[in-house]
Amino acid sequence: MSWNYRIVRHPGKFGSYYQLHEVFYNAKGRPVSATEEAITFGGDSQQEVIDSLHQALGDVLRTKVIDWEDL
């Protein structure tokens, strides 16, 4: 199973809102689940946090927003 960071659109009382999640894919590359809570970044060093942020930015620039209901 693979994963990446994706922006996920959530339904809200006053319209949609967006959060960053780790999204997981099945063997066919179809998104099947995501982290329940939005992602926060931390690490053992400043560089580790920076590297994670770079990875997340690269992932969201290459992928489309996904709807929570589709996971």
C-alpha positions as CSV (number, residue, x, y, z in Angstrom):
1,M,0.0,0.0,0.0
2,S,1.3,3.4,-0.9
3,W,0.5,6.9,0.4
4,N,1.0,10.5,-0.2
5,Y,-0.1,13.9,1.1
6,R,-3.3,15.2,-0.4
7,I,-5.6,18.2,0.2
8,V,-8.9,16.8,1.2
9,R,-12.2,18.7,0.9
10,H,-14.5,18.2,3.8
11,P,-18.2,19.0,4.0
12,G,-19.0,21.7,6.6
13,K,-22.0,23.3,8.1
14,F,-21.3,26.6,6.2
15,G,-19.6,25.1,3.1
16,S,-16.5,23.1,2.3
17,Y,-13.2,23.3,4.1
18,Y,-9.8,21.9,3.2
19,Q,-7.2,20.1,5.2
20,L,-4.0,18.2,4.5
21,H,-4.1,14.4,5.1
22,E,-2.0,11.3,4.3
23,V,-4.1,9.4,1.7
24,F,-3.5,5.6,1.3
25,Y,-4.0,3.7,-2.0
26,N,-4.8,0.1,-2.9
27,A,-2.7,-2.0,-5.2
28,K,-4.5,-0.6,-8.2
29,G,-3.6,3.0,-7.2
30,R,-7.0,4.0,-6.1
31,P,-7.3,6.1,-2.9
32,V,-9.1,4.1,-0.3
33,S,-8.5,5.8,3.1
34,A,-6.9,8.8,4.8
35,T,-5.7,9.8,8.3
36,E,-8.7,10.7,10.4
37,E,-7.0,13.9,11.6
38,A,-5.3,16.5,9.5
39,I,-1.5,16.3,9.3
40,T,0.8,18.3,11.5
41,F,4.6,18.4,11.1
42,G,7.2,17.7,13.6
43,G,10.5,15.9,13.8
44,D,13.8,15.3,15.5
45,S,15.4,18.2,13.8
46,Q,14.6,21.4,11.9
47,Q,15.8,19.7,8.7
48,E,13.4,16.8,9.2
49,V,10.5,19.1,9.4
50,I,11.7,21.1,6.3
51,D,12.1,17.8,4.4
52,S,8.5,16.7,5.3
53,L,7.1,20.1,4.3
54,H,8.9,19.8,0.9
55,Q,7.5,16.4,0.3
56,A,4.0,17.5,1.2
57,L,4.2,20.5,-1.1
58,G,5.4,18.4,-3.9
59,D,2.6,15.9,-3.4
60,V,-0.2,18.5,-3.3
61,L,1.2,20.3,-6.4
62,R,1.1,17.0,-8.4
63,T,-2.4,15.8,-7.3
64,K,-5.9,17.1,-7.3
65,V,-8.1,17.9,-4.3
66,I,-10.0,14.8,-3.2
67,D,-13.4,14.7,-1.4
68,W,-13.6,13.2,2.0
69,E,-16.7,11.2,0.9
70,D,-14.7,9.5,-1.8
71,L,-12.3,7.8,0.7
